């Protein structure tokens, strides 16, 4: 609309509303609290703080570093916020629990104590809550632990201890414990209430740490990482948010968009975990000892922990096979007995390989765990190789055994989804 200079411009109500109401595509705000600081107890978080200092404390999701996206529950990395009360999160309730890392026994103890003020999920205004814990990154089915369900309450008391075995210092340095509170429904799918993610690096060995934290919503699936340069300490890994188109032609196009996002996130997770990192399928405790009097290697299969479930009942029927490669005569195979319906079997069996110490320097011990099935091929659960060509703890365990004869050395090892080529041809019992 044009007018002469000095004339007053007039705009009708239709044009006014079109300009102000429809400026462009509308992007929904995930949560108002994402744009406000969350303070905890202590000198930094307690008291004071007017509007003038708020911008320095803002931590919207689009500006958070990747470490925070993986599992940090605090707005700033390293901040000690183990207990807080904020209006933006109390609608889901609070969870009280203890964590203890026992370095000597390689165990992580999770004591789930109680919850308060949970969000009502049932028609009667109550809920049937239970707690699940997972170690991330890792196979959720292999390391899931669960409490009992408390019926018809918003303030449940569990007082249950959930224990992870085979936890190493490396796990403590880079893994995150995800604690989820869910509502059990017998006639439909269980409903998610809220979660808490605790980086295990916050724990100190043999020191129990108490938490009383507000539950949070799940990390939005519409958060990814976009390569960039020169944009902060996490250069090359700048978070990027995206949303679905505001208008989709049909439900099928919506499904296609969700599938595309799912594939993108799977690739993103593999990149975050690092190249060459395989899926974890559980842990195994092995004992190695070279016996000088008997002139041979003694291999002890002690136990496994948090194996992947291979059967429809949520369990496996695991057994362990060992080979000493290269095996020209094909006489190095040993096999334990089968343990029925368990993901945490105890074997306590020993195998002996008669061989000189110098010859073991070129050998590789392959340990594979299988699920026994009647009438069909057994399922591969996971495996690990120990020898001069191995990496990390597996190589160190082997070298320590050769350097310390007549000494039994017990170490936990991570089972991965990689199937050794030689073992792939031997799936039968």
C-alpha positions as CSV (number, residue, x, y, z in Angstrom):
1,X,0.0,0.0,0.0
2,X,1.5,3.3,-1.0
3,X,0.6,6.9,0.0
4,X,1.8,10.4,-0.5
5,X,4.5,11.8,1.7
6,X,3.0,13.1,4.9
7,X,-0.2,11.1,4.6
8,X,-1.0,8.7,7.4
9,X,-0.8,5.0,6.4
10,X,-3.9,2.9,7.1
11,X,-4.0,-0.9,7.2
12,X,-7.2,-2.9,7.5
13,X,-7.6,-5.5,10.2
14,X,-7.1,-8.5,7.7
15,X,-3.7,-7.2,6.6
16,X,-2.8,-6.4,10.2
17,X,-3.5,-9.9,11.4
18,X,-1.7,-11.5,8.4
19,X,1.4,-9.5,9.1
20,X,1.5,-10.1,12.9
21,X,0.1,-13.6,13.1
22,X,1.7,-15.3,10.1
23,X,5.3,-14.2,10.1
24,X,6.5,-17.6,8.9
25,X,6.7,-21.3,9.9
26,X,5.8,-21.7,13.6
27,X,8.3,-23.6,15.6
28,X,6.9,-25.1,18.8
29,X,8.8,-24.5,22.1
30,X,9.6,-27.9,23.7
31,X,9.7,-26.6,27.2
32,X,9.6,-23.2,28.7
33,X,12.0,-24.2,31.5
34,X,14.7,-24.8,28.8
35,X,15.1,-21.1,28.5
36,X,15.5,-20.4,32.2
37,X,18.4,-21.2,34.5
38,X,18.2,-24.1,36.9
39,X,20.0,-23.5,40.2
40,X,21.0,-26.0,42.8
41,X,22.2,-25.7,46.4
42,X,25.5,-24.2,47.1
43,X,27.3,-20.9,46.8
44,X,26.7,-20.6,43.0
45,X,23.1,-21.9,42.9
46,X,21.6,-20.6,46.1
47,X,19.8,-17.3,46.5
48,X,20.1,-14.1,44.7
49,X,20.4,-13.8,41.0
50,X,18.3,-11.1,39.4
51,X,17.3,-10.8,35.8
52,X,20.5,-9.1,34.9
53,X,22.6,-12.2,35.4
54,X,20.2,-14.7,33.9
55,X,21.6,-14.6,30.4
56,X,25.0,-15.9,31.7
57,X,23.3,-18.9,33.2
58,X,20.9,-19.8,30.3
59,X,21.5,-23.3,28.9
60,X,19.0,-23.9,26.2
61,X,19.2,-27.3,24.5
62,X,20.4,-25.9,21.3
63,X,23.5,-24.5,22.9
64,X,24.4,-27.5,25.2
65,X,27.6,-29.5,24.4
66,X,27.3,-33.1,23.2
67,X,28.2,-34.5,26.6
68,X,25.1,-32.9,28.1
69,X,23.0,-34.5,25.4
70,X,24.3,-37.9,26.3
71,X,23.3,-38.0,29.9
72,X,24.2,-35.0,32.0
73,X,21.4,-33.9,34.3
74,X,23.0,-30.6,35.2
75,X,23.1,-27.5,33.1
76,X,26.8,-27.1,33.5
77,X,29.3,-30.0,33.2
78,X,30.8,-30.8,36.6
79,X,28.2,-28.9,38.6
80,X,27.1,-30.7,41.7
81,X,23.3,-30.6,41.6
82,X,22.4,-33.8,43.4
83,X,19.3,-32.3,45.0
84,X,17.1,-29.4,43.9
85,X,13.5,-28.2,43.9
86,X,12.5,-26.3,40.8
87,X,9.0,-25.5,39.6
88,X,9.7,-26.6,36.0
89,X,10.4,-30.3,36.9
90,X,8.4,-31.1,40.1
91,X,5.3,-32.0,38.1
92,X,6.9,-35.4,37.3
93,X,8.0,-36.1,40.8
94,X,11.4,-36.7,42.6
95,X,13.5,-39.8,43.0
96,X,15.8,-40.6,45.8
97,X,18.6,-43.2,45.4
98,X,22.2,-44.0,46.3
99,X,25.1,-45.1,44.1
100,X,28.3,-46.9,45.2
101,X,31.2,-48.0,43.0
102,X,33.2,-50.8,44.7
103,X,36.5,-50.8,42.8
104,X,37.8,-53.9,44.5
105,X,34.9,-56.2,43.4
106,X,34.2,-54.3,40.1
107,X,30.5,-53.7,41.1
108,X,28.2,-50.8,40.9
109,X,25.4,-50.8,43.6
110,X,22.2,-48.8,42.8
111,X,20.0,-48.4,45.9
112,X,16.6,-47.3,44.7
113,X,15.0,-45.8,47.8
114,X,11.8,-43.9,47.2
115,X,9.9,-41.4,45.0
116,X,7.6,-38.5,45.9
117,X,4.9,-36.7,44.0
118,X,4.9,-38.8,40.9
119,X,2.7,-37.7,38.0
120,X,-0.7,-39.5,38.1
121,X,-0.9,-41.9,35.2
122,X,-4.1,-43.9,35.9
123,X,-7.8,-43.0,35.9
124,X,-7.9,-43.2,39.7
125,X,-5.4,-40.4,39.9
126,X,-2.6,-42.8,41.0
127,X,0.1,-44.9,39.4
128,X,1.8,-48.3,39.6
129,X,5.4,-47.2,39.4
130,X,8.6,-49.2,39.0
131,X,12.2,-48.2,38.2
132,X,14.4,-49.4,35.4
133,X,18.2,-48.7,35.1
134,X,20.4,-48.9,32.1
135,X,24.1,-48.3,31.4
136,X,24.7,-46.1,28.3
137,X,26.2,-46.5,25.8
138,X,25.4,-50.2,25.7
139,X,22.8,-52.8,24.8
140,X,19.8,-51.9,26.9
141,X,18.4,-55.4,27.0
142,X,21.7,-56.8,28.2
143,X,22.2,-54.4,31.1
144,X,18.6,-53.6,32.2
145,X,17.8,-54.0,35.9
146,X,14.3,-53.5,37.3
147,X,12.6,-53.0,40.7
148,X,9.3,-54.4,41.8
149,X,6.1,-52.5,41.1
150,X,4.4,-50.5,43.8
151,X,0.6,-50.5,43.3
152,X,-1.7,-47.4,43.5
153,X,0.7,-44.8,44.9
154,X,2.3,-41.6,43.9
155,X,4.9,-41.9,46.7
156,X,6.3,-45.4,46.4
157,X,9.0,-46.9,48.6
158,X,11.2,-49.5,47.1
159,X,14.4,-49.8,49.2
160,X,15.8,-52.3,46.6
161,X,19.5,-52.8,45.6
162,X,20.3,-53.3,42.0
163,X,23.9,-54.4,41.3
164,X,26.0,-54.3,38.1
165,X,28.9,-56.7,38.0
166,X,32.0,-56.3,35.9
167,X,32.2,-52.5,36.1
168,X,35.7,-51.3,35.4
169,X,37.4,-47.9,35.8
170,X,37.0,-47.3,32.1
171,X,33.2,-47.7,32.5
172,X,33.2,-45.2,35.3
173,X,35.0,-42.7,33.2
174,X,32.7,-42.7,30.2
175,X,29.4,-44.4,30.9
176,X,26.1,-42.9,32.0
177,X,23.5,-44.5,34.3
178,X,20.0,-43.9,33.1
179,X,17.3,-44.3,35.7
180,X,13.7,-44.4,34.4
181,X,10.4,-44.4,36.4
182,X,7.5,-46.0,34.6
183,X,3.9,-46.9,35.2
184,X,2.9,-50.5,34.8
185,X,-0.3,-51.2,32.9
186,X,-1.5,-54.8,32.6
187,X,-3.9,-54.2,29.7
188,X,-1.8,-51.9,27.6
189,X,1.8,-50.7,27.2
190,X,3.7,-49.4,30.2
191,X,3.9,-45.6,30.4
192,X,7.0,-43.5,30.9
193,X,6.9,-41.0,33.8
194,X,10.4,-39.5,33.9
195,X,14.1,-40.2,34.0
196,X,17.4,-39.2,35.5
197,X,20.8,-39.6,33.8
198,X,23.9,-39.6,36.0
199,X,27.4,-39.7,34.6
200,X,29.4,-42.3,36.5
201,X,32.5,-40.1,36.5
202,X,30.8,-38.2,39.4
203,X,31.3,-41.2,41.6
204,X,34.4,-41.8,43.7
205,X,35.5,-45.4,44.5
206,X,34.1,-46.9,47.7
207,X,32.2,-43.7,48.5
208,X,28.4,-43.8,48.6
209,X,26.8,-40.8,46.9
210,X,23.2,-39.8,47.7
211,X,20.9,-38.3,45.2
212,X,17.4,-36.7,45.5
213,X,16.6,-35.3,42.1
214,X,13.6,-34.2,40.1
215,X,12.6,-36.5,37.3
216,X,13.0,-35.1,33.8
217,X,11.3,-35.7,30.5
218,X,13.0,-37.9,27.9
219,X,15.8,-36.3,25.8
220,X,14.0,-35.1,22.7
221,X,14.6,-37.3,19.6
222,X,14.9,-34.1,17.4
223,X,18.4,-33.3,18.7
224,X,21.4,-34.1,16.5
225,X,24.9,-33.0,15.9
226,X,26.0,-30.9,13.0
227,X,29.6,-30.6,12.0
228,X,31.0,-27.1,12.3
229,X,34.2,-25.3,13.1
230,X,35.2,-22.6,15.5
231,X,32.0,-22.7,17.6
232,X,33.1,-23.5,21.0
233,X,35.2,-26.1,22.9
234,X,33.3,-29.0,21.2
235,X,34.5,-27.8,17.7
236,X,33.1,-30.0,15.0
237,X,30.2,-31.3,17.1
238,X,27.7,-28.4,17.4
239,X,24.2,-29.5,18.4
240,X,21.5,-28.9,15.8
241,X,17.8,-29.0,16.4
242,X,15.4,-29.8,13.6
243,X,11.6,-30.4,13.4
244,X,9.2,-32.2,11.1
245,X,7.5,-30.2,8.4
246,X,4.5,-28.3,9.7
247,X,2.3,-29.9,7.0
248,X,2.6,-33.6,5.9
249,X,0.5,-34.9,3.0
250,X,-0.6,-38.1,4.7
251,X,0.1,-40.4,7.7
252,X,2.4,-42.4,5.4
253,X,4.6,-39.3,4.9
254,X,4.7,-38.8,8.6
255,X,5.9,-42.4,9.0
256,X,8.5,-41.9,6.3
257,X,9.8,-38.8,8.1
258,X,10.0,-40.6,11.4
259,X,11.9,-43.5,9.8
260,X,14.4,-41.0,8.3
261,X,15.0,-39.4,11.6
262,X,15.4,-42.8,13.3
263,X,18.0,-43.8,10.7
264,X,19.8,-40.5,11.2
265,X,19.9,-40.9,14.9
266,X,21.3,-44.5,14.7
267,X,24.1,-43.3,12.5
268,X,24.7,-40.4,14.9
269,X,24.9,-42.7,17.8
270,X,27.5,-44.8,16.1
271,X,29.5,-41.7,15.4
272,X,29.3,-40.5,19.0
273,X,30.4,-43.9,20.3
274,X,33.4,-43.8,18.1
275,X,34.6,-45.8,15.0
276,X,35.0,-49.5,15.5
277,X,33.0,-49.7,18.7
278,X,30.9,-52.8,18.8
279,X,27.7,-53.5,20.6
280,X,28.2,-54.7,24.1
281,X,26.5,-58.1,24.9
282,X,27.4,-58.6,28.5
283,X,30.5,-59.2,30.7
284,X,32.5,-62.3,31.5
285,X,34.9,-63.0,34.4
286,X,37.9,-65.0,33.3
287,X,40.9,-66.4,35.3
288,X,44.2,-67.0,33.6
289,X,47.2,-68.8,35.1
290,X,50.3,-70.4,33.6
291,X,51.2,-73.5,35.7
292,X,55.0,-74.1,35.6
293,X,54.8,-77.6,37.3
294,X,52.2,-78.8,34.8
295,X,53.6,-76.8,31.8
296,X,50.3,-75.4,30.6
297,X,47.7,-72.7,30.6
298,X,44.8,-72.9,33.1
299,X,41.7,-71.0,31.9
300,X,38.9,-70.4,34.5
301,X,35.4,-69.5,33.3
302,X,34.0,-68.1,36.5
303,X,30.8,-66.2,35.6
304,X,29.0,-63.9,33.2
305,X,26.9,-60.8,34.0
306,X,24.0,-59.0,32.2
307,X,24.1,-61.2,29.0
308,X,21.9,-60.3,26.1
309,X,18.5,-62.0,26.2
310,X,18.1,-64.4,23.2
311,X,14.9,-66.2,24.0
312,X,11.3,-65.0,24.0
313,X,11.0,-65.4,27.7
314,X,13.5,-62.6,28.2
315,X,16.3,-65.0,29.3
316,X,19.0,-67.1,27.7
317,X,20.4,-70.6,28.2
318,X,24.1,-69.7,28.1
319,X,27.2,-71.8,27.8
320,X,30.9,-70.8,27.1
321,X,33.3,-72.2,24.5
322,X,37.0,-71.6,24.3
323,X,39.6,-72.1,21.6
324,X,43.3,-71.6,21.5
325,X,44.2,-70.2,18.0
326,X,45.9,-71.1,15.7
327,X,44.5,-74.6,16.2
328,X,46.0,-76.8,13.6
329,X,44.9,-80.2,15.1
330,X,41.5,-78.8,16.1
331,X,41.8,-80.1,19.6
332,X,41.7,-76.9,21.6
333,X,37.9,-76.7,22.0
334,X,36.5,-76.7,25.5
335,X,32.9,-76.1,26.5
336,X,31.1,-75.4,29.8
337,X,27.8,-76.8,30.9
338,X,24.5,-75.0,30.0
339,X,22.8,-72.8,32.6
340,X,19.1,-72.5,32.1
341,X,17.0,-69.3,32.0
342,X,19.5,-66.8,33.3
343,X,21.4,-63.7,32.2
344,X,23.9,-63.9,35.1
345,X,25.2,-67.5,35.0
346,X,27.9,-68.9,37.3
347,X,30.1,-71.6,35.8
348,X,33.2,-72.0,38.0
349,X,34.8,-74.4,35.5
350,X,38.5,-74.7,34.5
351,X,40.1,-75.9,31.3
352,X,43.8,-76.8,30.8
353,X,45.9,-76.3,27.7
354,X,49.2,-78.2,27.8
355,X,51.8,-75.9,26.2
356,X,55.2,-74.3,26.9
357,X,55.2,-70.7,27.9
358,X,57.2,-69.6,24.9
359,X,54.6,-71.0,22.5
360,X,51.8,-69.1,24.2
361,X,53.3,-65.8,23.1
362,X,51.9,-66.4,19.6
363,X,48.6,-67.9,20.6
364,X,45.2,-66.2,21.0
365,X,42.5,-67.4,23.4
366,X,39.0,-67.0,21.9
367,X,36.1,-67.1,24.3
368,X,32.5,-67.1,23.0
369,X,29.2,-67.3,24.8
370,X,26.2,-69.0,23.2
371,X,22.5,-69.5,23.9
372,X,21.6,-73.2,23.7
373,X,18.5,-74.0,21.6
374,X,16.9,-77.4,21.1
375,X,16.3,-78.4,17.5
376,X,18.0,-75.5,15.9
377,X,21.3,-73.7,15.7
378,X,22.5,-72.1,18.9
379,X,22.5,-68.3,19.1
380,X,25.7,-66.3,19.4
381,X,25.6,-63.9,22.4
382,X,29.0,-62.4,22.5
383,X,32.7,-63.0,22.5
384,X,36.2,-61.7,23.4
385,X,39.7,-62.6,22.2
386,X,42.8,-62.5,24.5
387,X,46.2,-62.5,23.0
388,X,49.1,-60.4,21.5
389,X,46.7,-59.0,18.8
390,X,44.0,-57.9,21.3
391,X,43.5,-54.4,22.6
392,X,43.0,-52.8,25.9
393,X,42.3,-55.0,29.0
394,X,42.2,-58.2,26.9
395,X,45.8,-57.7,25.8
396,X,47.0,-56.6,29.2
397,X,45.4,-59.6,30.9
398,X,47.2,-62.0,28.5
399,X,50.6,-60.3,28.8
400,X,50.3,-60.2,32.6
401,X,49.5,-63.9,32.7
402,X,52.7,-64.7,30.7
403,X,54.8,-62.4,32.8
404,X,53.5,-63.7,36.1
405,X,53.6,-67.6,36.0
406,X,51.8,-69.5,38.7
407,X,49.6,-66.6,39.6
408,X,45.9,-66.7,39.0
409,X,44.7,-63.4,37.5
410,X,41.0,-62.6,37.4
411,X,39.7,-59.9,35.1
412,X,36.3,-58.8,33.7
413,X,36.0,-58.5,30.0
414,X,33.3,-57.0,27.7
415,X,31.5,-59.3,25.3
416,X,30.9,-57.8,21.9
417,X,28.7,-58.7,19.0
418,X,31.7,-59.5,16.8
419,X,31.7,-63.2,15.9
420,X,35.2,-64.7,15.3
421,X,35.4,-66.2,11.8
422,X,36.5,-69.6,13.2
423,X,33.7,-69.6,15.7
424,X,31.1,-68.8,13.1
425,X,31.4,-72.2,11.6
426,X,30.8,-73.9,14.9
427,X,27.3,-72.8,16.2
428,X,26.2,-76.2,17.4
429,X,26.5,-77.6,20.9
